[in-house]
Amino acid sequence: MSARSTFLHLAAKAGILFGALFLVSVLLAAIPGHRTGILPTQESQQSSGSQAPPQASAQSGMPGMDMDDANANEAHAVSDMTRGHMDAHSLHMHMTAMRPETPADAAKANELVGQLRAGIEKYKDYHVALSEGYKIFLPNVPQPEFHFTNYWNGFLESFTFDPARPTSLLYKKTSDGYELVGAMYTMPKRATEEQLDGRVPLSIAMWHLHTNLCMPQKGQLRSADMNRFGLKGSIATQEACDAAGGRFHPVIFGWMVHVYPYEDSLDKVFAMHHHRD
């Protein structure tokens, strides 16, 4: 094997490994970023009147968070995303503000939908998705929608955006398998609103981030009061988390946006959850 071939082979392996590690705590992506900042809670958002998210650190893992933490919060995040519980003023959810729609944005969104639909057509057979590297997230946990995630696709989001190549495919469970209903694009948590808008217009879709997470100390997850801790808990500030003896994470995972290309209008295509029963 030539030196060039060896290098490419090792680079590909390293990329796949990095992508998997990178996305084990996200379901996703990466892009140039800035410094870490604490996102405002509901109260501070309302008092400041600002809805622009600050920059966040590189999404290379969550210091102080063990695997039980990550698994629990990924499960909660997926549950929230698929039940339509996402709220722009949630204690643990930050949404981009809707911008005034323009004809150019609508045209761009319609073009994106067409490219996505063509790109994922073959995945209507979910076996094809599995054979091409998509992994079912939490396959044994009942969910309204199952995320089939391709970690390599998520890694590629560090460098480029292809509307036909989503990070995750969204399926509904059926009696004999899975029905394809949509897809999910991702960006790193440190991406700016302009970067998000460059991929999916903010006048058409609302990207979301999971924020203000307080976790119990390591080894205490199973005995902790999860009405207070975690992505469904009441604690949403550094001060309250410190007082409870927890570990605070201002931002976790990455930016996410769902797309349902088989719907009949843009408001349904870019809805926060699937409209069909």
BAFI-3210 file (N, C-alpha, C; in Angstrom, 3 decimals, decimal comma, padded with zeros to 6 digits):
// residues 277
n [1|2|3|4|5|6|7|8|9|10|11|12|13|14|15|16|17|18|19|20|21|22|23|24|25|26|27|28|29|30|31|32|33|34|35|36|37|38|39|40|41|42|43|44|45|46|47|48|49|50|51|52|53|54|55|56|57|58|59|60|61|62|63|64|65|66|67|68|69|70|71|72|73|74|75|76|77|78|79|80|81|82|83|84|85|86|87|88|89|90|91|92|93|94|95|96|97|98|99|100|101|102|103|104|105|106|107|108|109|110|111|112|113|114|115|116|117|118|119|120|121|122|123|124|125|126|127|128|129|130|131|132|133|134|135|136|137|138|139|140|141|142|143|144|145|146|147|148|149|150|151|152|153|154|155|156|157|158|159|160|161|162|163|164|165|166|167|168|169|170|171|172|173|174|175|176|177|178|179|180|181|182|183|184|185|186|187|188|189|190|191|192|193|194|195|196|197|198|199|200|201|202|203|204|205|206|207|208|209|210|211|212|213|214|215|216|217|218|219|220|221|222|223|224|225|226|227|228|229|230|231|232|233|234|235|236|237|238|239|240|241|242|243|244|245|246|247|248|249|250|251|252|253|254|255|256|257|258|259|260|261|262|263|264|265|266|267|268|269|270|271|272|273|274|275|276|277]
n.u [000,855|000,608|002,234|000,515|-002,012|-002,052|-002,049|-004,527|-006,247|-005,789|-006,537|-009,238|-010,180|-009,564|-011,187|-013,768|-013,770|-013,440|-015,747|-017,750|-017,224|-017,533|-020,214|-021,530|-022,481|-024,293|-025,807|-024,515|-022,632|-020,097|-018,312|-016,532|-015,795|-016,360|-015,945|-016,977|-020,250|-022,899|-026,141|-029,124|-031,681|-035,268|-036,252|-034,187|-034,074|-036,540|-036,331|-034,182|-034,889|-033,542|-032,970|-030,933|-028,584|-025,652|-022,187|-020,862|-018,761|-016,426|-017,811|-016,884|-017,409|-018,650|-017,385|-017,022|-019,301|-020,616|-021,071|-023,602|-024,945|-024,919|-026,369|-028,885|-029,688|-029,618|-031,698|-033,841|-033,727|-034,329|-036,890|-038,240|-037,986|-039,557|-042,134|-043,309|-042,951|-041,268|-040,340|-039,982|-039,393|-038,592|-037,044|-034,870|-034,377|-033,353|-034,390|-034,025|-034,904|-037,724|-037,356|-038,375|-040,077|-038,792|-039,101|-036,837|-035,851|-037,953|-037,833|-035,299|-035,709|-037,649|-036,157|-034,214|-035,841|-036,652|-034,183|-033,511|-035,617|-035,153|-032,630|-033,036|-034,799|-034,263|-034,043|-036,501|-036,863|-035,919|-033,942|-031,964|-030,933|-029,792|-027,861|-026,171|-024,872|-026,391|-027,432|-029,700|-031,029|-031,437|-033,066|-034,708|-036,336|-039,561|-040,705|-042,147|-040,960|-038,155|-034,702|-032,445|-029,164|-026,359|-023,148|-020,885|-021,876|-022,640|-020,133|-019,091|-020,495|-018,923|-017,502|-018,947|-022,172|-024,726|-027,825|-029,027|-027,932|-028,570|-027,915|-029,393|-032,039|-035,575|-037,900|-041,085|-042,306|-043,618|-045,921|-044,462|-041,875|-040,210|-041,340|-040,338|-040,305|-039,068|-036,172|-033,117|-031,119|-027,943|-025,847|-022,812|-022,818|-021,641|-022,098|-023,027|-025,990|-026,111|-024,699|-026,387|-028,645|-027,631|-027,781|-030,372|-032,962|-033,709|-036,104|-037,840|-037,502|-037,018|-034,191|-032,885|-031,456|-030,257|-030,148|-028,754|-028,282|-028,385|-026,730|-026,693|-024,105|-021,416|-022,204|-024,502|-026,772|-028,896|-030,183|-030,947|-033,167|-034,993|-036,845|-035,739|-033,158|-031,402|-032,583|-035,286|-035,651|-036,178|-034,136|-032,200|-030,123|-026,733|-026,257|-028,388|-027,890|-025,342|-026,053|-027,573|-025,699|-024,909|-023,714|-023,113|-024,035|-023,875|-024,579|-025,514|-025,062|-025,769|-026,794|-029,978|-032,341|-035,468|-036,823|-039,571|-040,060|-042,156|-044,490|-047,126|-046,819|-044,644|-044,668|-045,402|-043,479|-041,156|-041,803|-041,719|-042,241|-043,584|-046,617|-048,553|-050,861]
n.v [-001,194|002,203|005,160|007,332|006,125|004,708|006,815|008,053|005,963|005,694|008,248|008,234|006,286|007,544|009,755|008,626|007,497|009,797|011,147|009,451|009,516|012,192|012,551|010,935|012,177|013,878|013,343|014,492|017,025|019,583|022,765|025,906|027,786|029,674|031,222|029,752|030,267|031,082|030,212|032,188|031,769|031,214|033,406|035,364|035,723|036,870|039,236|040,536|040,710|039,750|037,344|036,104|033,517|033,035|032,395|029,071|026,516|024,203|021,209|018,705|016,764|016,448|017,803|016,293|014,804|011,607|008,369|007,365|009,739|010,945|009,102|009,139|011,792|012,073|010,375|011,763|014,097|013,238|012,263|014,644|016,042|014,583|014,563|016,952|018,807|020,924|024,147|027,573|029,019|027,246|025,930|024,387|024,531|026,190|028,235|029,350|032,648|033,465|034,869|037,549|036,304|035,840|035,937|034,790|033,166|031,317|030,113|028,969|027,163|025,456|024,356|023,001|021,091|019,553|018,482|017,028|015,160|013,697|012,701|010,987|009,099|006,381|005,387|004,812|002,192|000,881|-000,939|-000,407|001,979|001,066|-000,637|001,175|002,485|003,916|004,173|002,917|004,921|004,249|001,777|000,010|001,488|002,755|005,126|008,030|008,800|007,406|007,964|007,429|007,485|008,716|008,777|009,485|011,195|013,261|014,086|015,104|017,433|019,276|020,479|020,921|021,364|019,350|019,137|016,745|014,904|014,147|014,242|012,550|010,176|010,114|007,946|006,318|003,780|000,756|-002,019|-003,890|-002,963|000,017|003,308|005,837|009,231|011,674|013,828|014,881|017,711|018,883|021,070|022,274|023,186|025,621|027,117|030,061|032,177|033,172|031,265|029,065|030,041|030,141|027,553|026,372|028,493|030,948|032,190|030,341|027,964|026,791|026,350|024,363|024,195|022,266|023,196|024,642|022,565|020,623|018,171|015,387|014,461|012,278|008,855|009,121|009,230|007,352|007,471|010,046|012,913|013,255|015,081|017,418|017,397|017,021|017,090|017,415|018,518|020,877|022,577|025,136|026,939|028,029|028,758|027,565|024,935|024,556|024,908|022,655|020,761|019,790|019,275|021,619|022,331|024,566|024,396|021,656|018,903|019,579|022,088|021,479|020,588|019,605|018,084|017,488|016,229|015,169|016,407|018,837|021,594|024,378|025,157|022,854|021,095|022,036|021,817|021,509|018,979|015,885|016,162|014,309|011,774]
n.w [000,000|-000,864|000,474|000,425|000,185|002,573|004,386|003,777|004,458|007,231|008,018|007,389|009,167|011,600|011,378|011,416|014,003|015,560|014,846|015,866|018,646|019,059|018,531|020,294|022,481|021,451|019,210|017,185|015,191|013,963|013,849|013,149|016,125|019,197|022,391|025,558|026,877|029,164|028,530|028,583|031,063|031,255|032,770|032,602|029,854|029,330|030,800|029,633|026,999|024,884|022,387|021,171|021,001|023,011|022,199|022,255|023,704|022,110|020,834|022,100|023,893|027,284|029,997|033,176|032,956|033,079|031,426|032,102|032,683|030,116|028,561|029,856|029,468|026,689|026,069|027,274|025,759|023,140|023,622|024,308|021,879|020,125|021,058|020,741|022,711|022,791|023,631|023,165|025,423|027,318|030,271|029,708|027,031|024,155|021,572|018,203|017,166|015,167|011,964|009,732|006,925|003,634|000,029|-001,107|000,946|001,192|-001,317|-001,168|000,936|-000,166|-002,250|-000,768|000,498|-001,699|-002,497|-000,220|-000,110|-002,448|-001,828|000,352|-000,489|-001,044|001,479|002,414|002,588|005,397|005,886|004,065|005,048|007,440|006,381|005,256|007,247|009,138|012,480|014,881|017,364|020,729|020,356|021,777|023,351|023,653|021,307|019,781|017,408|015,829|015,858|013,361|013,181|011,399|012,067|010,682|008,729|010,432|011,326|008,958|008,795|009,949|008,000|005,625|003,998|002,906|001,637|000,951|002,587|005,499|009,068|010,721|010,224|010,443|011,762|012,036|014,108|012,875|012,393|011,050|010,841|010,061|009,240|007,099|007,923|008,108|008,579|010,225|010,576|011,734|013,674|015,236|018,715|019,092|016,850|015,034|014,763|012,191|010,768|011,116|009,795|007,253|006,439|006,981|006,570|009,042|009,008|008,275|009,694|013,088|014,828|017,533|020,839|023,601|026,933|030,040|032,028|034,936|036,630|038,923|041,308|040,262|040,134|041,586|040,096|039,826|042,263|042,516|042,631|039,939|039,277|039,811|038,772|035,591|032,106|032,312|034,698|037,473|038,139|036,814|036,763|037,387|040,031|041,520|040,926|042,058|044,720|045,108|045,039|042,586|039,154|036,746|033,372|030,892|028,144|026,131|023,840|020,362|017,903|016,461|013,906|012,728|009,800|007,726|004,915|003,417|003,950|003,200|003,242|003,990|006,693|008,002|007,079|008,295|010,950|014,569|015,413|014,193|012,338|011,698|012,803]
ca.u [000,000|001,415|002,175|-000,691|-003,160|-002,007|-002,473|-005,964|-006,910|-005,717|-007,318|-010,655|-010,477|-009,528|-012,375|-014,935|-013,684|-013,713|-017,157|-018,568|-017,050|-018,068|-021,669|-022,148|-023,168|-025,091|-026,341|-024,047|-021,822|-019,035|-018,000|-015,684|-016,536|-015,839|-015,783|-018,150|-021,073|-024,086|-027,344|-030,084|-032,867|-036,515|-036,399|-033,248|-034,447|-037,668|-035,946|-033,256|-035,525|-032,652|-033,177|-029,769|-027,791|-024,231|-021,349|-020,582|-017,471|-016,387|-018,633|-015,995|-017,705|-019,154|-016,554|-017,738|-020,508|-020,270|-021,895|-024,981|-025,479|-025,132|-027,466|-030,142|-030,070|-029,935|-033,050|-034,770|-033,725|-035,073|-038,293|-038,785|-038,045|-040,546|-043,472|-043,809|-042,910|-040,249|-040,905|-038,942|-039,092|-038,341|-035,861|-033,745|-034,425|-033,197|-034,791|-033,735|-036,070|-038,173|-037,112|-039,380|-039,861|-038,562|-039,255|-035,581|-035,792|-038,934|-037,300|-034,182|-036,264|-038,286|-035,083|-033,647|-036,785|-036,563|-032,911|-033,598|-036,537|-034,459|-031,492|-033,404|-035,827|-033,900|-034,131|-037,852|-036,551|-035,006|-032,805|-030,920|-030,311|-028,934|-026,718|-025,290|-024,216|-027,265|-027,626|-030,937|-030,783|-032,347|-034,053|-035,611|-037,149|-040,687|-040,594|-043,008|-040,079|-036,832|-033,609|-031,401|-028,099|-025,125|-022,156|-019,966|-022,551|-022,535|-018,755|-018,918|-021,093|-017,859|-016,855|-019,811|-023,581|-025,394|-029,207|-029,410|-027,160|-028,865|-027,239|-030,295|-033,317|-036,631|-038,828|-042,133|-042,363|-044,818|-046,074|-043,483|-040,595|-040,176|-041,776|-039,568|-041,153|-038,314|-034,731|-032,634|-029,819|-027,302|-024,658|-022,235|-023,477|-020,982|-022,430|-023,757|-027,287|-025,892|-024,324|-027,608|-029,485|-027,029|-028,149|-031,839|-033,324|-034,363|-037,474|-038,621|-037,358|-036,438|-033,199|-032,965|-030,338|-030,577|-029,352|-028,938|-028,426|-027,769|-026,704|-026,189|-022,715|-021,179|-022,594|-025,748|-027,850|-030,038|-030,884|-031,231|-034,521|-034,935|-037,741|-034,879|-031,971|-031,582|-033,239|-036,682|-035,650|-036,527|-032,922|-031,775|-029,103|-025,506|-026,385|-029,274|-027,208|-024,305|-026,713|-028,060|-024,549|-024,843|-022,722|-023,865|-023,573|-024,672|-025,088|-025,121|-025,412|-025,545|-028,001|-030,735|-033,575|-036,174|-037,439|-040,509|-040,186|-043,338|-045,643|-047,606|-046,578|-043,380|-044,828|-045,423|-042,186|-040,165|-042,419|-040,867|-042,494|-044,415|-048,024|-049,476|-051,153]
ca.v [000,000|003,406|006,039|008,160|005,271|004,437|008,035|008,224|004,909|006,052|009,465|007,859|005,615|008,548|010,591|007,873|007,400|011,120|011,449|008,668|010,065|013,553|012,534|010,082|013,046|014,850|012,906|015,361|017,883|020,510|023,927|026,835|028,335|030,747|030,893|029,242|031,245|030,495|030,683|032,728|030,992|031,872|034,695|036,331|036,013|037,785|040,526|041,206|040,883|039,233|035,934|035,592|032,665|033,322|031,347|027,983|025,887|023,099|020,078|017,554|016,032|017,260|017,546|016,004|014,020|010,229|007,757|007,304|011,076|011,170|008,245|009,626|013,063|011,846|009,809|012,846|015,038|012,635|012,232|015,991|016,444|013,858|014,701|018,289|019,558|021,942|025,459|028,590|029,557|026,144|026,088|023,617|024,566|027,508|028,210|030,552|033,497|033,486|036,111|037,799|035,448|036,492|035,013|034,059|032,118|030,293|029,384|028,155|026,072|024,501|023,642|022,081|019,984|018,704|017,758|016,057|014,091|012,842|012,047|009,944|008,232|004,967|004,980|004,372|000,841|001,160|-001,854|000,290|002,919|000,293|-001,174|002,278|003,087|004,580|003,397|003,270|005,427|003,677|000,973|-000,725|002,436|003,232|006,532|008,410|008,785|006,856|008,595|006,591|008,477|008,376|009,592|010,018|012,365|014,314|014,574|015,900|018,744|020,179|021,093|021,235|021,041|018,755|018,903|015,359|014,056|014,532|013,494|011,499|009,912|009,969|006,879|005,888|002,321|000,133|-003,418|-004,746|-002,294|001,459|004,173|007,071|010,425|012,917|013,811|015,913|018,334|019,314|021,919|022,299|024,118|026,921|027,789|031,315|032,190|033,379|029,975|028,266|030,620|029,802|026,178|026,339|029,873|031,155|032,671|029,159|026,904|027,137|025,428|024,328|023,727|021,844|024,109|024,812|021,221|020,307|016,738|015,026|014,015|010,968|007,726|009,401|009,433|006,465|007,818|011,484|013,369|013,742|016,229|018,588|017,285|016,544|017,941|017,619|018,986|022,268|023,376|025,640|027,977|027,604|028,951|026,543|023,647|024,514|024,737|021,274|019,856|019,175|019,688|022,430|022,393|025,618|023,938|020,288|018,461|020,595|022,609|020,475|021,023|018,510|018,388|016,450|016,618|014,598|017,231|019,601|023,028|024,614|025,214|021,466|020,486|022,450|021,830|020,969|017,540|015,407|016,524|013,204|010,891]
ca.w [000,000|-000,965|001,643|000,309|000,488|004,005|005,074|003,585|005,213|008,648|008,216|007,369|010,438|012,653|011,214|011,884|015,456|016,115|014,628|016,790|019,983|019,026|018,463|021,297|023,420|020,711|017,947|016,104|014,329|014,359|012,977|013,896|017,239|020,022|023,804|026,250|027,580|029,753|027,879|029,551|031,405|030,885|033,424|032,081|028,476|029,334|031,325|028,730|025,711|023,839|022,089|020,444|021,872|023,032|021,634|023,185|023,473|021,158|021,239|022,103|025,103|028,377|031,162|034,402|032,693|032,778|030,390|032,569|032,456|028,685|028,094|030,416|028,873|025,284|026,038|027,560|024,640|022,042|024,040|024,178|020,480|019,355|021,619|020,493|023,958|022,725|023,887|023,051|026,739|028,232|031,106|029,175|025,565|023,538|020,176|017,437|016,923|013,780|011,241|008,694|005,753|002,345|-001,102|-001,305|001,967|000,832|-002,470|-000,674|001,729|-001,087|-002,944|000,224|000,684|-002,872|-002,448|000,872|-000,498|-003,417|-001,197|001,325|-001,068|-000,910|002,874|002,766|003,053|006,493|005,819|003,308|005,990|008,339|005,629|004,876|008,405|010,097|013,702|015,591|018,707|021,729|019,630|022,663|024,115|022,834|020,924|018,650|016,241|016,097|015,136|012,787|013,053|010,700|012,740|009,682|008,178|011,427|011,302|007,745|008,994|010,371|006,848|004,495|004,170|001,751|002,049|000,689|003,489|006,890|010,131|011,197|009,569|011,440|011,403|012,948|014,216|012,328|012,805|010,379|010,651|010,293|008,144|007,030|007,958|008,061|008,782|011,125|010,332|012,969|013,673|016,578|019,634|019,026|015,595|015,171|014,087|010,768|010,207|011,059|008,750|005,978|006,070|006,932|006,927|010,334|008,786|007,908|010,705|014,379|015,364|018,991|021,668|024,965|027,756|031,482|032,597|036,225|036,889|040,253|041,325|039,660|040,962|042,299|039,127|040,044|043,502|042,511|042,328|038,568|039,116|039,993|037,930|034,218|031,116|032,693|036,076|037,773|038,327|035,505|036,902|038,036|041,486|042,075|040,774|043,099|046,014|045,177|044,983|041,262|038,151|035,793|031,987|030,242|026,850|025,788|022,499|019,346|017,274|015,725|013,270|012,072|008,506|007,307|003,498|002,760|004,286|002,055|003,374|004,680|008,138|008,476|006,731|009,281|012,276|015,629|015,521|013,092|012,493|011,451|013,934]
c.u [000,887|001,259|000,907|-001,937|-003,233|-002,498|-003,983|-006,750|-006,946|-006,546|-008,808|-011,053|-010,530|-010,771|-013,616|-014,944|-014,022|-015,192|-018,047|-018,474|-017,703|-019,588|-022,333|-022,886|-023,999|-026,077|-025,661|-022,808|-020,683|-018,730|-017,197|-016,440|-015,793|-015,787|-017,096|-018,918|-022,307|-025,311|-028,330|-031,203|-034,093|-036,598|-035,467|-033,540|-035,555|-037,262|-035,042|-033,881|-034,678|-032,891|-031,992|-028,920|-026,337|-023,455|-021,063|-019,285|-017,576|-017,121|-017,809|-016,203|-018,170|-018,350|-017,394|-018,991|-020,107|-021,268|-023,352|-025,664|-025,861|-026,314|-028,813|-030,598|-030,305|-031,353|-034,093|-034,873|-034,530|-036,557|-038,930|-038,964|-039,204|-041,962|-044,067|-043,818|-041,934|-040,881|-039,779|-038,538|-038,906|-037,077|-034,638|-033,734|-034,248|-033,495|-034,318|-035,024|-036,421|-037,920|-038,233|-039,071|-039,692|-038,796|-037,999|-035,452|-036,746|-038,432|-036,163|-034,692|-036,912|-037,242|-034,444|-034,539|-036,724|-035,296|-032,931|-034,467|-035,869|-033,339|-031,858|-034,448|-035,518|-034,035|-035,557|-037,826|-035,504|-033,811|-031,644|-030,187|-029,351|-027,688|-025,718|-024,788|-025,090|-027,535|-028,893|-030,602|-031,869|-033,430|-035,068|-036,475|-038,290|-040,574|-041,581|-042,234|-038,723|-035,804|-032,630|-030,260|-026,880|-024,037|-021,132|-020,583|-022,456|-021,145|-018,527|-019,527|-020,080|-017,351|-017,813|-021,246|-024,145|-026,819|-029,670|-028,742|-027,407|-028,050|-028,090|-031,525|-034,349|-037,655|-039,896|-042,170|-043,686|-044,867|-045,018|-042,153|-040,669|-040,616|-040,996|-040,507|-040,362|-036,836|-034,349|-031,259|-029,252|-026,170|-024,103|-022,871|-022,848|-021,277|-023,225|-025,109|-027,122|-025,482|-025,529|-028,489|-028,950|-027,383|-029,667|-032,320|-034,104|-035,734|-038,418|-038,633|-036,753|-035,474|-033,311|-031,702|-030,877|-029,614|-029,608|-029,195|-027,697|-027,872|-026,206|-024,731|-022,587|-021,527|-023,911|-026,957|-029,082|-030,826|-031,300|-032,695|-034,516|-036,048|-036,954|-033,716|-032,339|-032,346|-034,724|-036,805|-035,917|-035,309|-032,395|-030,780|-027,882|-025,648|-027,234|-028,624|-026,121|-024,924|-027,214|-026,921|-024,389|-023,717|-023,468|-023,201|-024,439|-025,322|-024,628|-025,617|-025,094|-026,866|-028,668|-031,946|-034,178|-036,790|-038,319|-040,888|-041,414|-044,617|-045,962|-047,450|-045,323|-043,535|-044,891|-044,092|-041,148|-040,779|-041,478|-041,085|-043,463|-045,892|-048,965|-049,685|-050,480]
c.v [001,239|004,243|006,880|007,361|004,968|005,632|008,231|007,211|005,259|007,290|009,153|007,197|006,618|009,430|009,915|007,781|008,731|011,470|010,723|009,217|011,431|013,546|011,658|010,919|014,102|014,257|013,768|016,247|018,730|021,587|024,947|027,523|029,376|030,298|030,421|030,367|030,557|031,074|031,187|031,760|031,783|033,275|035,729|036,684|037,052|039,175|041,275|041,511|040,355|037,760|035,341|034,759|033,079|032,179|030,301|027,309|024,737|021,900|018,806|016,723|016,983|016,947|017,307|015,185|012,594|009,638|007,629|008,655|011,258|010,357|008,762|010,885|012,966|011,298|010,893|013,810|014,498|012,590|013,597|016,380|015,789|013,961|016,078|019,152|020,719|023,323|026,474|029,141|028,438|026,429|025,439|023,579|026,002|027,380|029,478|031,336|033,466|034,859|036,330|036,969|036,280|035,478|034,177|032,918|030,977|029,460|028,469|026,947|025,026|023,698|022,613|020,861|019,018|017,872|016,686|014,873|013,129|012,047|010,907|008,976|006,754|004,463|004,718|002,894|001,005|000,214|-001,215|001,271|002,189|-000,211|-000,094|003,075|003,855|003,639|003,863|003,722|004,912|002,813|000,267|000,177|002,936|004,732|006,832|008,405|008,245|007,569|007,517|007,549|007,913|009,301|010,183|011,255|013,539|014,923|015,477|017,288|019,757|021,015|021,572|020,859|020,522|018,439|017,465|014,387|014,470|013,708|012,316|011,387|009,679|008,954|006,711|004,366|001,819|-001,325|-004,313|-004,049|-000,819|002,204|005,477|008,279|011,725|012,720|014,917|016,389|018,790|020,288|021,926|023,371|025,505|027,676|029,059|031,223|032,406|032,085|029,046|028,729|030,277|028,408|026,026|027,698|029,976|031,805|031,511|028,132|027,458|026,030|025,449|023,755|023,272|022,554|023,948|023,489|021,111|018,807|016,465|014,591|012,604|009,865|007,925|009,517|008,607|006,806|009,287|011,766|013,997|014,739|017,535|018,583|016,858|017,512|018,150|018,199|020,471|023,160|023,820|026,787|027,386|027,667|027,858|025,171|023,489|024,248|023,311|020,258|019,176|019,695|020,365|022,456|023,422|025,173|022,508|019,952|019,576|021,136|021,528|021,127|019,837|018,985|017,204|016,700|016,076|015,349|018,174|021,108|023,238|024,662|023,821|020,770|020,797|022,600|021,208|019,483|017,167|015,672|015,323|012,378|009,553]
c.w [000,000|000,293|001,622|000,674|001,979|004,806|004,985|004,402|006,704|008,945|008,262|008,683|011,589|012,594|011,743|013,404|016,111|015,993|015,615|018,215|020,113|019,157|019,498|022,330|022,717|019,792|016,896|016,136|014,878|013,341|013,778|015,010|018,038|021,470|024,412|026,920|028,116|029,069|028,915|029,827|031,003|031,477|032,822|030,641|028,445|029,802|030,366|027,387|024,577|023,635|021,356|021,372|021,861|022,414|022,696|022,784|022,503|021,705|021,189|023,352|026,187|029,614|032,399|034,206|032,329|031,788|030,812|032,380|030,996|028,177|028,584|029,711|027,379|025,163|026,291|026,388|023,475|022,370|023,863|022,726|019,753|019,920|021,383|021,744|023,896|022,775|023,871|024,418|027,769|029,034|030,480|027,652|025,096|022,055|019,479|017,214|015,439|013,163|010,229|007,446|004,489|001,236|-001,335|-000,303|001,621|-000,335|-002,049|000,102|000,835|-001,860|-002,021|000,395|-000,502|-002,878|-001,366|000,467|-001,474|-002,759|-000,270|000,785|-000,841|000,523|003,336|003,135|004,147|006,524|005,060|004,219|006,926|007,626|005,258|006,079|009,366|011,276|014,419|017,003|019,652|021,079|020,513|023,540|023,234|022,573|019,796|017,340|016,660|015,230|014,663|012,443|012,335|011,235|011,768|009,028|009,142|011,456|010,093|007,872|009,514|009,209|005,766|004,799|002,854|002,170|001,854|001,658|004,937|007,883|010,593|010,298|010,667|010,953|012,469|012,929|013,654|012,767|012,186|010,115|010,991|009,040|008,196|006,994|007,845|008,288|009,751|010,676|011,666|012,675|015,091|017,439|019,595|017,732|015,865|014,461|012,590|010,082|010,095|009,910|007,366|005,503|005,943|007,427|008,230|010,197|008,487|009,036|011,978|014,792|016,890|019,609|023,016|025,910|029,251|032,205|033,925|036,458|038,301|040,162|040,750|040,648|041,688|041,381|039,474|041,302|043,546|042,188|040,941|038,250|039,261|039,020|036,502|033,339|031,383|034,097|036,230|037,939|036,968|035,603|037,603|039,553|042,126|042,003|041,834|044,460|046,211|045,127|043,640|040,397|037,006|034,422|031,256|028,941|026,625|024,385|021,487|018,834|016,431|015,057|012,531|010,759|008,111|005,844|002,787|003,130|003,128|002,173|004,208|006,198|008,743|008,203|007,806|010,673|013,290|015,829|014,408|013,351|012,387|012,702|013,731]
res [m|s|a|r|s|t|f|l|h|l|a|a|k|a|g|i|l|f|g|a|l|f|l|v|s|v|l|l|a|a|i|p|g|h|r|t|g|i|l|p|t|q|e|s|q|q|s|s|g|s|q|a|p|p|q|a|s|a|q|s|g|m|p|g|m|d|m|d|d|a|n|a|n|e|a|h|a|v|s|d|m|t|r|g|h|m|d|a|h|s|l|h|m|h|m|t|a|m|r|p|e|t|p|a|d|a|a|k|a|n|e|l|v|g|q|l|r|a|g|i|e|k|y|k|d|y|h|v|a|l|s|e|g|y|k|i|f|l|p|n|v|p|q|p|e|f|h|f|t|n|y|w|n|g|f|l|e|s|f|t|f|d|p|a|r|p|t|s|l|l|y|k|k|t|s|d|g|y|e|l|v|g|a|m|y|t|m|p|k|r|a|t|e|e|q|l|d|g|r|v|p|l|s|i|a|m|w|h|l|h|t|n|l|c|m|p|q|k|g|q|l|r|s|a|d|m|n|r|f|g|l|k|g|s|i|a|t|q|e|a|c|d|a|a|g|g|r|f|h|p|v|i|f|g|w|m|v|h|v|y|p|y|e|d|s|l|d|k|v|f|a|m|h|h|h|r|d]
***
